[in-house]
Amino acid sequence: MTKKDKKLHEQGVEIKEEQAQPSEHGESRVSPSEQLAAKDEEIRSYVDRLQRMQAEFENYKKRMLREMAQIEERIIDREILDFIPLYDNLQRAFANYSDETDAASFVAGVEKIFAQFDQILKGKGVTAIPSEGEMFDPTKHEALLSVESSEEKNTILEEFERGYERNGRVLRPCKVKVSKGVQDTEERKEES
């Protein structure tokens, strides 16, 4: 094999013995049109492969999206199944409650349902975010009001809506009233 043949072979051009034409020095040569045809065939082969791989990837993406949607649906179904007993118990409590029924026993029944609900949330890792008396943390609290008070500045005075977190991630921030602290007497004099 000549140097030229080796170079063509390394470039991926197949040389067939019957296509090779002997040169003046006894070397076999491939005509430029044959080389071009071989390269065209190689390019078509790569383009075909690329198109197939692209189609396979698109199908893979579509399949993954379908599977993710199915998994999401199963997770939602599982979550709903945890809350259905609470709904059933509340429905029973209201169905059995009438004007003649003892209100205290009704309240006791609802308290049991509330305890059941609390256990479900705890089982899922959901905890209430502490707020009243704590220092304001913008990652966990949302200040709705800021008022002067005898408390230290940025102390939470009141909780309007409880916040929750799960595994250290805030699900819903607490909505709170925050202390501005006590204004200096000089500031008060200037305002007067």
C-alpha positions in Angstrom: 0.0 0.0 0.0 1.4 3.4 -1.0 1.6 6.4 1.2 -1.3 8.0 -0.7 -3.4 4.9 -0.3 -2.6 4.8 3.4 -3.6 8.5 3.7 -6.9 7.8 1.9 -7.5 4.8 4.0 -7.0 6.8 7.2 -9.5 9.4 5.9 -12.0 6.6 5.6 -12.0 6.2 1.8 -12.3 2.5 0.9 -10.2 1.4 -2.0 -11.4 -1.6 -3.9 -8.8 -3.5 -5.8 -10.9 -3.6 -9.0 -11.4 0.2 -9.0 -7.7 0.9 -8.5 -5.9 1.9 -11.7 -2.2 1.3 -12.0 -0.2 4.5 -12.4 3.0 5.0 -14.4 5.1 3.8 -11.5 3.0 0.7 -10.8 1.1 2.3 -8.0 -2.7 2.0 -7.8 -4.7 5.2 -8.0 -8.3 6.1 -7.2 -9.8 8.6 -9.5 -11.1 11.9 -7.9 -14.7 11.1 -8.9 -14.5 7.8 -7.0 -13.0 9.6 -4.0 -15.8 12.2 -4.2 -18.4 9.5 -4.5 -17.0 7.6 -1.5 -16.9 10.8 0.6 -20.5 11.6 -0.5 -21.6 8.2 0.6 -19.8 8.6 4.0 -21.4 12.0 4.5 -24.9 10.5 3.8 -24.1 7.8 6.2 -23.2 10.3 9.0 -26.3 12.5 8.2 -28.5 9.4 8.4 -27.0 8.4 11.7 -27.3 11.9 13.1 -31.0 12.1 12.0 -31.8 8.8 13.6 -30.0 9.8 16.8 -31.9 13.1 16.8 -35.2 11.3 16.4 -34.3 8.8 19.1 -33.5 11.7 21.5 -36.7 13.5 20.7 -38.6 10.3 21.4 -36.7 9.9 24.6 -37.6 13.4 25.8 -41.2 12.8 25.0 -41.2 9.5 26.9 -39.5 11.1 29.9 -42.1 13.9 30.0 -44.9 11.3 29.9 -43.3 9.3 32.6 -42.7 12.4 34.8 -46.3 13.4 34.4 -47.4 9.8 35.4 -45.1 9.9 38.5 -46.5 13.3 39.4 -50.0 12.0 39.2 -49.1 9.0 41.3 -47.6 11.2 44.0 -50.7 13.5 44.0 -52.9 10.4 44.3 -50.9 9.1 47.2 -51.1 12.5 49.0 -54.9 12.7 48.4 -55.3 9.2 49.9 -53.7 10.4 53.1 -56.3 13.1 53.5 -59.4 11.2 52.5 -59.9 9.7 56.0 -60.0 13.2 57.4 -62.6 14.2 54.9 -64.6 11.1 55.8 -64.4 11.7 59.5 -65.5 15.4 59.1 -68.4 14.3 56.9 -69.5 11.8 59.6 -69.2 14.4 62.3 -71.3 16.9 60.5 -73.9 14.2 59.5 -74.3 13.1 63.1 -74.5 16.6 64.5 -77.9 18.0 64.9 -79.4 20.8 67.0 -80.3 18.2 69.7 -76.8 16.7 69.8 -74.5 17.7 72.6 -72.1 20.5 71.2 -69.3 19.4 73.5 -69.2 15.9 72.0 -69.2 17.4 68.5 -66.3 19.6 69.4 -64.5 16.7 71.0 -64.9 14.7 67.7 -63.6 17.6 65.6 -60.6 17.9 68.0 -59.8 14.2 67.3 -60.0 14.9 63.6 -57.6 17.9 64.0 -55.2 15.7 65.9 -55.3 13.1 63.1 -54.6 15.9 60.6 -51.7 17.1 62.7 -50.2 13.6 62.7 -50.4 13.4 58.9 -48.6 16.7 58.6 -45.9 15.7 61.1 -45.5 12.3 59.3 -44.8 14.3 56.1 -42.1 16.4 57.9 -44.2 19.6 57.9 -43.6 21.8 61.0 -44.9 25.2 61.9 -42.4 28.1 61.8 -42.0 29.8 65.1 -42.8 33.5 65.0 -44.1 35.4 68.0 -41.3 36.7 70.2 -38.7 35.6 67.6 -36.5 37.9 65.5 -37.7 38.7 62.0 -36.1 36.5 59.4 -37.1 37.5 55.8 -36.5 33.9 54.6 -39.2 32.6 57.0 -41.4 35.6 57.7 -43.4 38.2 55.7 -43.9 41.5 57.5 -47.3 42.9 56.9 -47.0 45.7 59.6 -44.2 47.5 61.3 -45.2 49.4 64.5 -43.4 51.1 67.4 -43.3 49.1 70.6 -41.3 48.6 73.7 -39.9 45.4 72.2 -36.5 45.3 70.5 -36.4 46.3 66.8 -37.3 43.5 64.4 -39.0 41.4 67.1 -42.2 39.7 65.9 -45.1 41.0 67.9 -48.0 39.1 66.3 -48.6 36.3 63.8 -51.5 36.9 61.3 -51.0 33.6 59.4 -48.9 30.7 60.4 -46.0 29.6 58.2 -44.8 26.1 57.5 -41.6 24.4 56.5 -40.6 20.9 55.5 -37.1 19.5 55.8 -35.7 23.1 56.3 -37.5 24.4 53.1 -40.1 27.1 53.6 -43.5 26.0 52.2 -45.3 29.2 53.3 -43.8 32.1 55.2 -45.5 33.5 58.4 -47.3 36.7 57.9 -46.4 38.9 60.9 -46.4 42.3 62.6 -42.9 43.5 63.5 -41.6 46.0 66.0 -39.8 49.1 64.9 -38.5 49.5 68.4 -38.8 52.6 70.5 -38.1 55.9 68.8 -35.4 58.1 70.4 -36.7 61.0 72.5 -34.8 63.4 70.2 -36.7 62.1 67.2 -40.0 62.6 69.1 -39.1 66.2 69.9 -38.2 66.9 66.3 -41.6 65.5 65.2 -43.5 67.6 67.7 
